[in-house]
Amino acid sequence: MDIHSDQHLPPGTSVEVFSAFSASWVSGFEVATIHEDACEIRRQSDRAVLPATFHVDDVRVDRR
């Protein structure tokens, strides 16, 4: 989608995550850690790291 695996997303970057459930982008997250082609994501509301990794194609920089 908007991010490519060669783009650097440092921890703390505000991002939107693509939700397959609603077929839309959801804001309110930030990068916790970045791996070669996946991210661990943290909710900004409670600082909890989500228990799944997200492929970089399902994450984009929050442009708000």
C-alpha positions, 0 to 999 in steps of 0.5 A: 500500500503506502510503505515499502519494506525498504522505507525506514520507520523508526520506533515512535512513528505515528501510523495507520494500520489497515483493518481487513475487518472494516477494509479501512485505515485505522489511526491511533498507533505507532511503531514499537519495533521494525523488522525486515518486512514487519512491524510491531505496533503500539496503541497510542491510547494505552501504550500497549504493544499489540500481540501480532506483527503487521506486514509493512504493506498494512502500515502507513505513516499517519498524515494527520 
